[in-house]
Amino acid sequence: MKGRPLLVFTVCWLCGSGMACAMTGWTLLWGMVGALACLPFLLRWIGMRGWAIGVFIVALIGGAVHWEWNEARNVSNLPEITKIAAEDLDGYSATLHGTLDSDVRVDGDRADFQIQMNSIEPLSGAQSGTASEVLRVAQTNERLMVQVRLAEEEEQQVVAGWRRGDAITLTGVLTLPGEARNFGGFDYRNYLKTQYIHWLFKVKGASSVSTVSPEGMGKFNILRWNDLIRSKLGSAVDRLFPEPHAGYLKGLIIGMASDIDPDTYGQFSQLGLTHILAISGTHVAVYVASLLLLLSWLRLTRETSLTIVLLLIPAYVLLSGGSPSVIRAGIMSMIGLYMARRGLARDGLQMISAAALMMMWWNPYFLLSVSFQLSFLVTAGLMIYMPLINRLFNGWPKALAATASVTVTAQLISFPVTILYFNQFSLLSFVANFLLVSLISAVVLPLGTVALLLSFLWLPLAKPLAWVAIMLNKVTFVSVEWMNSLPGFVLIWATPSLLWIAAYYAILYALLFLLHRGKGEIPQASNMEEDTAPLVRTHRGQGLPGAAQSGGLSERMDRDRQGEGQQVRSNGSGSMTTLSASIAWPEYTSAFTARGAGYYMGERMNLFHKGMCGLLALLLVVGLGWAYRTPQIAGTGVVQFLDIGQGDSTLITTPGGKHILVDGGGTVSFGNQESWRIRRDPYEVGAKVVVPLLKKRGIHRLDAVILTHADQDHAGGLQAVLEQIPVERFMFNGTTSGKDNFEKLLDTAVERSIPLYAIQQGMSYAADEETVLYFISPDLDHSLKTGGRLPVSEHQNHDSVVFLLDMAGASLLFTGDMDAAAEQNLLYMIQDGSLAASFKQESDSFSLPAVENSVDVLKVAHHGSKTSSTEAWLQYWHAKSAVISAGANNTYGHPNPGVLERLEAVGSQIYRTDQMGEVQMRIKDGQIDVRYKLSMDE
């Protein structure tokens, strides 16, 4: 650390920015006071003295101030310009004038792009007092995300002709981006804020948009030309490769990740291979190394080659889409090329610090990007941790040892961030990355790139190379699919805390450090070849062990006995292979930097060290086990009414730790869509909302899934649940709707050997000692002959599963979408005693409330529709609280005002997901504590 002041400065800057991001107001102030009090002691502990401490304190404060300054500027000016409150602007009709500020993405019947707005013209009658006034947006950075719903198939071609830099006029409606409506859910509004966007503008039909191409110097917009080149390259890939290979290689070569087949992306994501599907630092490294080698074959001088590649890197960063990982790799490569050109020292940790500082200064919101975090953490981790891990593979052959070392290090470093954002980790990720990353990066990527370039010269010449790439892709796809088919390897993790992540890295480093010491010195071998060598203390004139020979890093170094401040210098006589590798992969060559993580004595492990290793290993295992468990307050049951739009989905966690999912919501579509309207990755509430929430909450398996009835808004989302979450049992009303989607759902349950239970009145399910479900409806005869099929019911609402949940001393009634007739039937059965008789086996434990008694919570039937919740029904149950699950601004008018009045008449406290978002009820000893995601005024 002492020899790397830029690294310390950058870490302090990042800490300041992180504190400003996580804290506000007085919390931030006191947090900064505490950090400033501790920082001098920490800096002195790592060897910093004098004025350097003051510089690093300034860095900490500077990071926080820069973040706060950026936050203060990142606000919408529209309310101030229009003199209309933000809440009233939501739904405001207007005509906008501006400049198209991004490429245009067309997916099915929707086109998305961004504009820089210049003026806004309210539509006639939109708002009083501003009907005919054109409001100029002067000297502002008001950017908007535009969504155009296409009316005709021909409009796809029209939209494809719009280009960045075009003057644009469009008529539509301003809309506030959606916020997180569930605890831990995705917040689209905050995401767009990091893109400096605060409003959506929704347009109906391309006819509501007009564009004019720029004139004069506007035609020479470099980003406009970059979009055009990327489009041409994408079209060339489409001509050369069939799907899904075309989308896969567009992501691999050009960075068009949105064109990748969603199923393919999902398969790769489960194995932790998504870094391959989009342009990343690995691609930049391959690009730089390939260019340097090519220029060396052309007999260009070393200095000329370095200069040419240095100038070409920005072009590649632009062409690849400019993701944070590519920008990071591009900056580091440019720094490395410049320093090699000047013959200066190159230090990987100093280079990555410079890249991070420049990116954070340009846009502090990079800190919140998953791509930024993974790219910097993995790259720095390879520099710091890989010298420690290298020694663990001493006995392996060179090529395997290098690949294994890189793979293990990258997976161990990326693991906490992976479970933080994706909440799952496959144990086969190590194997998949070990086997496939080298194949894809070193063979398929160059092969596909060469084939693409040859296709512009002569398409038949590119076809043989394309065929080879397709064959290799098929091998990759089959391998990925086979590994994903193996059960039990994908582990679901609840979202960990930042403190746990920091502890993980610290314990892992300490454990590897002690294991590294215990390996002792490696005997020197003059002909031994390795890609990287650990930093061990050597005496003056003594070569480092394992220096690479031809085809690797062949530089020999002398180290000063103190080992402080000495850096790797480019050897003018070294081969271009050596130079290209050291520049393109500084994280791998960091083993040659001064001191660093591996600068330790090669001592044999004594008894104390062995004991410390055992303790650290135990701490690591215990920490992993603690993070893997599902978070829950002991002895407390939780009922979570998820906000999944217009539908139903409720997660019940019992005091004993059992998990029951009641319905899964679903995306309802009306009629058969025209083929051109179908999107590549259509929104499906089960895959986009329900499953991610289950994973974030650490639900490793569901003990039961209860489907109240087969309507799409209750059953549709369960398809994704059954495919991604292990399920112990599936309960439903014993009928089918006859729809293809529901038949597919049942087939999935059978294929996955999930037991099916047809619910009848009188059944009960004891989840644990404090939780019992009593099923009081439907009253259907499910007796089937051998080989018979499920009966088709056209009255799914009437046949909904209704049950009484008795948990931790509280009672909750779940009613599905039961109608008034079903309610009346149940009331009759209660009065004549037939309902109680149906529970004859549970006669000692089951009882219905008398008229003067009540249930604690009523899940209101059918989203509060007027077809349910009759006065007699509500008066009998006399619920203290009522929960209505309905979509915000739904077109059905749910909940019905009459139902709300009847609920208020019986004294029920009403909770609505359309107004409050997710509603959670924590239950213990009969007491119910309620919280919800959104404020009532939202």
Number of C-alpha atoms within 10 A of each C-alpha: 15 16 18 16 16 19 20 21 22 24 19 23 27 23 18 26 25 18 21 24 18 9 14 13 9 9 13 17 14 13 17 19 12 11 17 16 12 11 18 18 13 12 18 14 10 10 11 19 13 9 8 17 18 12 14 24 20 17 22 25 19 17 26 24 16 19 22 17 11 14 17 9 10 17 14 19 15 19 13 10 14 19 11 13 11 17 12 11 19 16 15 18 22 21 19 26 23 22 22 25 22 20 21 19 14 19 19 19 20 22 21 17 19 20 26 23 23 21 17 22 19 23 19 13 11 14 16 9 9 16 14 14 13 17 16 16 19 11 7 13 17 22 22 24 22 22 20 23 18 22 15 12 14 11 18 19 10 11 20 13 10 20 25 25 26 22 21 23 21 23 24 23 21 22 20 16 20 14 15 18 23 25 19 13 17 17 14 13 17 16 17 17 17 18 15 19 23 23 24 22 26 20 22 17 19 21 14 13 17 14 19 13 13 16 10 6 7 12 13 12 12 13 17 19 15 18 19 16 13 19 15 12 19 23 13 18 26 17 13 20 21 11 11 18 23 22 23 25 30 29 21 26 25 22 27 21 21 17 19 25 17 16 11 17 17 14 19 22 19 20 24 24 19 16 19 24 23 26 26 26 26 19 25 24 23 19 18 27 22 18 18 25 18 14 18 17 10 10 9 13 11 17 13 13 21 24 16 14 20 21 12 14 20 17 13 19 24 18 20 25 19 18 18 24 25 28 26 26 28 26 22 26 27 24 20 27 28 18 18 23 17 11 13 15 15 24 24 29 24 18 23 25 22 20 23 26 21 15 19 20 15 10 15 24 21 18 19 13 16 15 17 20 17 21 22 20 16 21 26 22 21 27 26 22 26 30 30 27 22 24 22 17 14 14 8 11 11 18 11 12 20 20 17 22 23 20 22 20 25 22 17 17 22 20 19 24 19 18 21 19 14 19 22 25 21 20 14 18 22 18 16 20 23 18 16 17 20 13 15 21 17 14 13 24 21 18 17 26 19 14 23 25 15 16 19 12 10 10 16 12 13 20 17 12 19 24 15 15 23 20 14 16 19 14 13 19 16 12 15 20 15 11 19 18 11 10 8 10 15 19 16 25 26 24 24 20 11 12 8 15 16 11 14 19 17 12 16 17 18 15 21 21 20 20 20 25 22 18 15 16 16 14 8 13 11 12 10 12 21 21 22 24 24 27 22 26 21 20 14 13 11 13 16 23 22 21 24 22 17 11 13 19 24 20 20 16 19 15 21 15 10 12 20 15 13 17 19 21 17 20 14 11 7 13 18 20 18 21 25 24 23 27 27 28 23 28 23 25 24 29 29 31 26 23 22 24 20 28 21 19 15 15 13 15 17 10 9 9 16 14 12 14 20 13 13 19 17 12 17 19 12 12 16 14 10 13 19 19 15 18 15 16 12 10 14 20 27 24 22 22 26 25 31 30 23 23 26 28 27 25 21 22 24 25 24 16 21 17 23 22 24 24 25 31 29 28 19 15 9 5 6 6 9 10 10 13 16 13 13 14 14 12 12 17 22 24 19 16 22 27 22 21 21 21 23 23 20 23 24 21 17 22 18 22 23 22 25 30 29 29 23 20 22 24 26 25 28 29 21 19 21 21 15 16 18 18 23 15 17 22 18 22 26 24 22 20 19 14 12 8 16 19 14 12 20 17 12 16 19 13 9 13 12 17 13 16 13 18 28 21 21 22 18 20 12 12 20 13 11 18 21 21 21 21 22 25 27 24 20 14 12 14 10 10 7 6 6 8 10 15 14 13 17 13 15 21 22 19 24 28 29 26 23 22 22 20 27 23 14 19 20 21 24 23 24 27 28 27 23 20 13 20 21 14 13 19 16 13 16 17 11 11 11 13 21 19 14 17 20 13 12 15 11 8 9 17 12 13 12 11 10 9 12 20 21 21 25 24 22 27 27 23 25 24 22 19 15 24 24 18 16 14 15 21 18 17 21 25 24 16 20 23 21 25 31 26 23 18 12 12 8 12 15 22 21 15 13 15 21 19 12 17 24 14 13 16 15 20 13 17 22 24 26 23 22 20 29 25 25 22 18 20 22 19 13 14 14 20 11 14 14 21 18 19 9 11 6 9
